[in-house]
Amino acid sequence: MLWRSAAVLLIALLSGCASTGDWSSDTSTRADPRAAKAKRVNLKNQSVSDLYAPSSNLWIRIRDGFEMEPMNTPLEIEQVRWLAARPDYVNRSMTRSSRYLFYIVQEVNARNMPTEIALLPFVESAFVTHAKSSAKAMGLWQFMPATGKDFQLTQNLFRDERRDVLQSTDAALDYLQRLYKQFGSWELALAAYNWGAGNVAKAQKRNIAAGLPTDYLSLKMPNETRNYVPKLMAYRQIVLDPQAYGIVLPDLENHPYFVALDVGRDIDVALAIQLAEIPAEEFQSLNPSFNKPVILSNANQQILLPFGHAEIFQENLKRYTKPLSSWSAVKVTKTEGIDQAAKTLGVDVDTLREVNNIPKGMRIRSGSIVLVPKGSHRDGDISVAMAENASLNLDKSAPPTAKKCAKGAKCAAAQAKNSATKGNSPPKNAATQHKSVSTGLAKSAKNSTSATSIPAAKTASSKGASKIQ
């Protein structure tokens, strides 16, 4: 029987006042119920190093859980050949997956799902946690904004749980199980995950009306969806027999890569990195959902740290005597430009603009929440209401009003305006207007591209996710 009883996730408690850095398992917590099933460990009395699985090879565990039948179609063969011809690319994505695969496999096993499902992020995002498509799909599992909300993935000023490793995995598996229950096969469930359940159901109805089968291979669907399952099955084939394709899988041990810590007080991201003694890149790879430089205690947030660094974090936290957080949040009570808002709030304008990502030429709308440096009059943690509902809304600044010309004085601006309106416009105006429209279209096209670069990725036309060729 596969090992399922060891801890997937070790949850300790980051709590107590900033002056002492206390850490106690007796402190009450508002841990997310989706993580409640995980075993808890008090790092004062227990060592995470004791929680190794009997088998040392995660790939063996994954292979043992394969249940889907190979399609053996030309499309699957083509996808296998594509991957086999790019061993460096496969190795990079496999190496990235090493942080997350144990947790995902553990969750897939707990739900009695085929372990092929654990390989789906290879297809969706190549295991790039910050992956973002042009259609605004996010994270390992490429959730669209609306679908993320359907599965209670918070998307606000402080965090985007579509990028959260734990929450997005839980939501994706919920979604896939729902689709499997609806369609009765994993191939159709995966097609619906990519294309939408409504589209798959309509395609089935068309086939029924035409007297045709309604399985995955028989349905008419976009090429994106037609290739979706073959891509997953190609990764299955690579994992099953890597040597046959000249691929070397990275060594993955069958134990947790990370430890999850509940946040009991607001703490700066920079300080968490410092106390954990890990590179900023590593921290961000495990904690990609944080939008701001502070992690909130009132948002049920957790910090993921590499397996061997939770104890280091604990010891350093015990010795840390300074405040844990240097940021607070305030509500803007009137619509103002950034300069005036900074003056009203008593903060540096550049700091206000940078930490809140406010472009030049924009005004902050009344009711918005902005992050500001914590001062003596802004002590304490950011409230639950702000942590859960904070949003920042911006308006374009109004253009400056033209000054009236003094009586009898010549106004250059007025003269230019008058000369532009007299008679017909010169021929060059038409060309200028055309150029402006073209430039706008070019800028629009440029702005619609994804900010995150994924090797050999292709943007989906329906689900909006990044797909790996």
GUKEKE-497541 format. One record per residue (C-alpha): residue number from 1; x, y, z. Coordinates in steps of 0.001 Angstrom, whole numbers, always signed. Example, Ala and Ser with C-alpha at 12.3 -4.5 7.8 and 13.67 -1.06 7.14 Angstrom:
<loses>
   resi         u         v         w
      1    +12300     -4500     +7800
      2    +13670     -1060     +7140
</loses>
This chain:
<loses>
   resi         u         v         w
      1        +0        +0        +0
      2     +1350     +3411      -880
      3     +2508     +5556     +1964
      4      -290     +7976     +2833
      5      -143     +8338     +6576
      6     +2933    +10548     +6944
      7     +2475    +14295     +7112
      8     +2012    +16077     +3829
      9     +2068    +19435     +5451
     10     +3552    +20401     +8813
     11     +1779    +23363    +10343
     12     +3427    +25297    +13160
     13     +2195    +28474    +14756
     14     +3827    +31838    +14271
     15     +2292    +33819    +17100
     16     +2865    +36017    +20107
     17     +4002    +39595    +20351
     18     +6673    +41056    +18138
     19     +8887    +41869    +21081
     20     +9371    +38226    +22106
     21     +8711    +36265    +18927
     22     +6874    +33529    +20884
     23     +5914    +30363    +19049
     24     +3351    +28153    +20745
     25     +1103    +25325    +19616
     26     -1382    +26355    +22316
     27     -2210    +29611    +20559
     28     -5560    +29561    +18778
     29     -5448    +29790    +15009
     30     -7839    +30539    +12179
     31     -6195    +28063     +9851
     32     -7886    +27592     +6525
     33    -10252    +24591     +6818
     34     -8777    +23197     +3610
     35     -5507    +22666     +5475
     36     -7110    +21366     +8691
     37     -6699    +17715     +7678
     38     -2920    +18050     +7679
     39      -972    +16863    +10684
     40      +333    +19552    +13014
     41     +3744    +19561    +14617
     42     +5241    +21687    +17376
     43     +8797    +22372    +16302
     44     +9867    +22846    +19918
     45     +9330    +19177    +20644
     46     +9395    +17430    +17275
     47    +11811    +17274    +14384
     48    +10641    +17471    +10806
     49    +13586    +15290     +9823
     50    +11854    +12254    +11365
     51     +9035    +12300     +8844
     52    +10559    +10494     +5893
     53     +8512     +8080     +3812
     54     +9461     +4369     +3547
     55    +10157     +4716      -187
     56    +12858     +7174     -1199
     57    +11706     +7682     -4796
     58     +8658     +9794     -5568
     59     +8697     +8797     -9262
     60     +8063     +5161     -8274
     61     +5091     +6259     -6226
     62     +3736     +8263     -9149
     63     +4135     +5352    -11584
     64     +2405     +3000     -9149
     65      -616     +5285     -9159
     66     -1080     +5510    -12937
     67     -4606     +4421    -13902
     68     -5404     +6067    -17230
     69     -5031     +4004    -20380
     70     -2513     +5210    -22997
     71     -4264     +6584    -26055
     72     -1627     +5377    -28540
     73     -2890     +7880    -31094
     74      -754     +9828    -33577
     75     -1334    +12951    -31469
     76       +97    +11300    -28352
     77     +3078     +9930    -30284
     78     +3709    +13380    -31722
     79     +3696    +14943    -28240
     80     +6094    +12303    -26900
     81     +8475    +12973    -29784
     82     +8251    +16714    -29140
     83     +9287    +16264    -25510
     84    +11984    +13699    -26308
     85    +13556    +16165    -28734
     86    +13824    +18788    -25950
     87    +15510    +17087    -22965
     88    +16806    +20387    -21557
     89    +13309    +21864    -21490
     90    +11856    +18722    -19881
     91    +14630    +18725    -17284
     92    +13978    +22367    -16342
     93    +10276    +21800    -15804
     94    +10931    +18537    -13949
     95    +13413    +20309    -11668
     96    +10899    +23086    -10939
     97     +8289    +20468    -10101
     98    +10473    +19038     -7324
     99     +9199    +21693     -4898
    100     +5530    +20851     -5368
    101     +5083    +17295     -6654
    102     +5140    +15500     -3299
    103     +2329    +17682     -1957
    104      +270    +17339     -5141
    105      +764    +13556     -5320
    106      -218    +13266     -1666
    107     -3447    +15188     -2302
    108     -4218    +13191     -5460
    109     -3685     +9915     -3577
    110     -5887    +11064      -706
    111     -8738    +11572     -3179
    112     -8141     +8236     -4945
    113     -7495    +10016     -8228
    114     -5065     +8649    -10853
    115     -1591    +10091    -10351
    116     -1534    +11238    -13969
    117     -3506    +14221    -12601
    118      -466    +15248    -10549
    119     +1395    +15782    -13841
    120     -1182    +18252    -15199
    121      +764    +21387    -14131
    122     +3463    +20308    -16620
    123      +879    +20923    -19336
    124      -723    +23976    -17779
    125     +2243    +26015    -16567
    126     +5445    +23935    -16759
    127     +5348    +24294    -12949
    128     +5978    +28044    -13112
    129     +4055    +29416    -10131
    130     +3912    +32960    -11538
    131     +2701    +31786    -14957
    132      +123    +34195    -16386
    133     -1644    +33906    -19705
    134     -2836    +36787    -21863
    135     -6375    +35908    -20756
    136     -5290    +36421    -17109
    137     -5185    +32753    -16115
    138     -2788    +32341    -13186
    139      -606    +29891    -11336
    140      +383    +26232    -11517
    141     -3164    +25218    -12460
    142     -3961    +28314    -14569
    143     -7204    +29454    -12974
    144     -9153    +32185    -14714
    145    -10400    +34979    -12399
    146    -14066    +33900    -12513
    147    -13295    +30198    -12022
    148    -10992    +31084     -9136
    149    -13828    +32960     -7442
    150    -16150    +29986     -7988
    151    -13689    +27898     -5986
    152    -13203    +30547     -3280
    153     -9677    +31531     -4291
    154     -9189    +35021     -2877
    155     -8018    +37642     -5346
    156     -7471    +41028     -3739
    157     -4896    +43713     -3052
    158     -2804    +41550      -744
    159     -2892    +38095     -2312
    160     -3992    +36029     -5274
    161     -4701    +32475     -4193
    162     -4778    +31290     -7797
    163      -990    +31354     -7363
    164     -1071    +29799     -3886
    165      +378    +26282     -4054
    166     -1921    +24771     -1409
    167     -5171    +26554     -2186
    168     -4947    +26334     -5975
    169     -4105    +22618     -5835
    170     -7055    +21966     -3562
    171     -9362    +23960     -5863
    172     -8067    +22313     -9052
    173     -8605    +18815     -7676
    174    -12093    +19787     -6493
    175    -12839    +21076     -9975
    176    -11505    +17977    -11715
    177    -13444    +15662     -9418
    178    -16614    +17607    -10164
    179    -15976    +17303    -13890
    180    -15233    +13576    -13605
    181    -18524    +13066    -11785
    182    -20308    +14985    -14548
    183    -18728    +13269    -17560
    184    -17709     +9862    -16235
    185    -14187     +9750    -17709
    186    -10933    +11473    -16913
    187    -10315    +12269    -20576
    188    -13600    +14189    -20797
    189    -13032    +15783    -17382
    190     -9660    +17065    -18588
    191    -11196    +18325    -21827
    192    -13786    +20227    -19776
    193    -11049    +21652    -17526
    194     -9393    +23056    -20632
    195    -12386    +23944    -22817
    196    -15228    +24345    -20333
    197    -17895    +21894    -19188
    198    -20582    +23625    -21243
    199    -18631    +23257    -24459
    200    -17971    +19558    -23870
    201    -21633    +18949    -23061
    202    -22725    +20732    -26254
    203    -20254    +18701    -28322
    204    -21690    +15519    -26845
    205    -25245    +16603    -27661
    206    -24236    +17257    -31263
    207    -22747    +13769    -31511
    208    -25814    +12185    -29956
    209    -28023    +13988    -32475
    210    -25801    +12671    -35277
    211    -25753     +9130    -33877
    212    -22026     +9330    -33049
    213    -20078     +8233    -29915
    214    -19529    +10831    -27178
    215    -16059     +9856    -25914
    216    -13059    +12215    -26001
    217    -11655    +11014    -29333
    218    -15059    +11210    -31047
    219    -15936    +14803    -30160
    220    -15276    +17769    -32392
    221    -13238    +20287    -30416
    222    -10597    +23004    -30869
    223     -7039    +21865    -31557
    224     -6006    +23214    -28158
    225     -8343    +20762    -26426
    226     -7739    +17996    -28968
    227     -4030    +18051    -27996
    228     -4605    +18580    -24264
    229     -4942    +14975    -23089
    230     -2260    +13703    -25511
    231      +152    +16220    -23940
    232      -603    +14897    -20470
    233      -243    +11310    -21667
    234     +3092    +12209    -23240
    235     +4379    +13324    -19835
    236     +2992    +10083    -18421
    237     +5019     +8128    -20958
    238     +8194    +10088    -20188
    239     +7790     +9466    -16435
    240     +6991     +5785    -17044
    241    +10092     +5107    -19157
    242    +12447     +8108    -19276
    243    +15467     +6140    -20503
    244    +13631     +5099    -23655
    245    +13481     +8766    -24660
    246    +16894     +9883    -23448
    247    +15413    +11806    -20504
    248    +16980    +11829    -17053
    249    +14446    +12575    -14314
    250    +15758    +14540    -11321
    251    +15986    +12663     -8035
    252    +12822    +13314     -6018
    253    +12638    +11994     -2501
    254     +9293    +10742     -1249
    255     +8867    +13182     +1618
    256     +7609    +16762     +2040
    257     +9694    +19432      +358
    258     +8149    +22247     +2369
    259     +6636    +23005     +5754
    260     +3586    +25282     +6090
    261     +3539    +27784     +8934
    262      +423    +29596    +10113
    263      +944    +33334    +10437
    264       +21    +34604    +13923
    265     +1206    +38202    +13461
    266     +1781    +40379    +10414
    267     +5336    +39877     +9190
    268     +7331    +41490     +6397
    269     +8248    +39244     +3491
    270    +11852    +40463     +3665
    271    +12043    +39573     +7353
    272    +10571    +36102     +6790
    273    +13231    +35463     +4141
    274    +15924    +36702     +6515
    275    +14760    +34546     +9426
    276    +14420    +31456     +7241
    277    +17895    +31971     +5783
    278    +16865    +31106     +2242
    279    +17322    +32960     -1064
    280    +14521    +35359     -1971
    281    +13935    +33372     -5182
    282    +13279    +30190     -3220
    283    +10836    +31961      -909
    284     +8967    +33501     -3818
    285     +8749    +30149     -5621
    286     +7014    +28640     -2608
    287     +4964    +31723     -1740
    288     +3922    +33261     -5058
    289      +482    +34440     -3893
    290     +1713    +37426     -1867
    291     +1123    +40691     -3734
    292     +2616    +43015     -1133
    293     +5758    +43119     +1044
    294     +3799    +42088     +4148
    295     +2117    +38773     +5040
    296     -1119    +39218     +6969
    297     -2147    +37298    +10077
    298     -5814    +38185     +9562
    299     -5952    +36592     +6097
    300     -5433    +32961     +7161
    301     -2157    +33078     +5260
    302      +600    +30540     +5589
    303     +4305    +30680     +4852
    304     +5821    +27723     +3006
    305     +9462    +27068     +3823
    306    +11838    +24381     +2569
    307    +11791    +21184     +4582
    308    +15032    +21891     +6452
    309    +14467    +25573     +7206
    310    +11402    +25637     +9461
    311    +13529    +24945    +12526
    312    +16021    +27616    +11468
    313    +13143    +30062    +11080
    314    +11830    +29138    +14528
    315    +15157    +29619    +16278
    316    +15803    +32960    +14587
    317    +12270    +34135    +15382
    318    +12790    +33374    +19074
    319    +15815    +35646    +19148
    320    +14229    +38440    +17095
    321    +13151    +41324    +19326
    322    +12187    +44043    +16817
    323     +8723    +44586    +15257
    324     +7798    +41902    +12733
    325     +5959    +44227    +10356
    326     +6741    +47707     +9056
    327     +3558    +48161     +6976
    328       -15    +49176     +7649
    329     -3098    +49770     +5472
    330     -5403    +52774     +5361
    331     -8574    +53697     +3500
    332     -8465    +56737     +1218
    333    -11459    +58951     +2060
    334    -11481    +61167     -1042
    335    -10369    +60847     -4654
    336     -6955    +62485     -4964
    337     -3857    +62550     -7102
    338      -871    +60648     -5781
    339      +956    +63775     -4606
    340     -2006    +65098     -2645
    341     -2849    +61648     -1277
    342      +712    +61223        -6
    343      +484    +64621     +1684
    344     -2872    +63743     +3240
    345     -1559    +60409     +4529
    346     +1753    +61866     +5654
    347     +3918    +59484     +3651
    348     +6608    +59799     +1009
    349     +5059    +60041     -2463
    350     +7589    +57720     -4119
    351     +7074    +55071     -1425
    352     +3289    +55314     -1771
    353     +3499    +55000     -5546
    354     +6000    +52122     -5567
    355     +4525    +49848     -2891
    356     +1020    +50238     -4324
    357     +2073    +50003     -7991
    358      +346    +53253     -8931
    359     +1287    +54469    -12425
    360     +1972    +58113    -13055
    361      -980    +60215    -14110
    362     -3452    +58276    -11968
    363     -5627    +59315     -9041
    364     -6568    +57101     -6091
    365    -10331    +56722     -5866
    366    -12190    +57239     -2609
    367    -12679    +54007      -660
    368     -9465    +52412     -1926
    369     -7054    +50700      +463
    370     -3370    +51613      +209
    371      -337    +50192     +1930
    372     +1720    +52722     +3906
    373     +4730    +52561     +6234
    374     +3693    +51768     +9796
    375     +4156    +54728    +12149
    376     +3508    +55297    +15828
    377      -143    +56131    +15040
    378      -586    +53033    +12856
    379      +394    +50265    +15244
    380     -1124    +46787    +15204
    381     -1929    +44274    +12497
    382     -3985    +45003     +9386
    383     -7655    +44293    +10141
    384     -9646    +41270     +8973
    385    -11955    +43476     +6879
    386     -9030    +45002     +5005
    387     -7191    +41694     +4700
    388    -10198    +40034     +3061
    389    -11717    +42851     +1008
    390     -8978    +45359      +187
    391     -8982    +46814     -3311
    392     -7230    +49705     -5014
    393     -9177    +51609     -7667
    394     -7568    +54259     -9842
    395     -8802    +57001    -12167
    396     -6911    +58899    -14805
    397     -5967    +62354    -13650
    398     -8077    +65118    -15164
    399     -6217    +67078    -17896
    400     -5053    +70538    -16766
    401     -7566    +73270    -17510
    402     -6464    +75918    -19998
    403     -5764    +79319    -18469
    404     -7938    +82202    -19682
    405     -6135    +84879    -21680
    406     -6019    +88305    -20128
    407     -8164    +90921    -21867
    408     -6307    +92378    -24844
    409     -3442    +89896    -24558
    410     -2462    +87509    -27302
    411     -2768    +83837    -26245
    412      -541    +81468    -28207
    413     -2657    +78452    -27313
    414     -5851    +80151    -28432
    415     -4235    +81269    -31694
    416     -3029    +77713    -32379
    417     -6512    +76389    -31707
    418     -8117    +78946    -34008
    419     -5678    +78268    -36819
    420     -6286    +74529    -36527
    421    -10043    +74952    -36860
    422    -10014    +77410    -39823
    423    -10556    +75837    -43255
    424     -9878    +72229    -44099
    425     -7317    +70189    -42182
    426     -4052    +69723    -44054
    427     -3596    +66339    -45759
    428     -1039    +65208    -43197
    429     -3717    +65094    -40486
    430     -5332    +62042    -42070
    431     -2011    +60249    -42096
    432     -1376    +61309    -38515
    433     -4767    +59995    -37417
    434     -4174    +56679    -39168
    435      -791    +56373    -37516
    436     -2341    +57037    -34131
    437     -4895    +54262    -34561
    438     -2208    +51835    -35733
    439       -19    +52739    -32785
    440     -2925    +52180    -30427
    441     -3596    +48752    -31876
    442       +62    +47845    -31621
    443      +191    +48971    -28002
    444     -2996    +47057    -27249
    445     -1539    +43904    -28760
    446     +1687    +44398    -26860
    447       -71    +44964    -23559
    448     -2172    +41837    -23968
    449      +829    +39524    -23918
    450     +1731    +37637    -20765
    451     +4208    +39200    -18375
    452     +5540    +35780    -17415
    453     +7680    +33947    -19913
    454     +7190    +30196    -20098
    455     +9440    +28176    -22373
    456     +7607    +26804    -25404
    457     +4259    +27962    -24040
    458     +1153    +28608    -26081
    459     -1849    +30662    -25036
    460     -5188    +28894    -25019
    461     -8071    +30413    -26907
    462    -10791    +29279    -24528
    463     -9585    +28598    -21007
    464     -6826    +31147    -21366
    465     -4143    +28973    -19794
    466      -559    +28590    -20881
    467      -133    +25260    -22596
    468     +3150    +23496    -23216
    469     +3871    +22393    -26754
</loses>
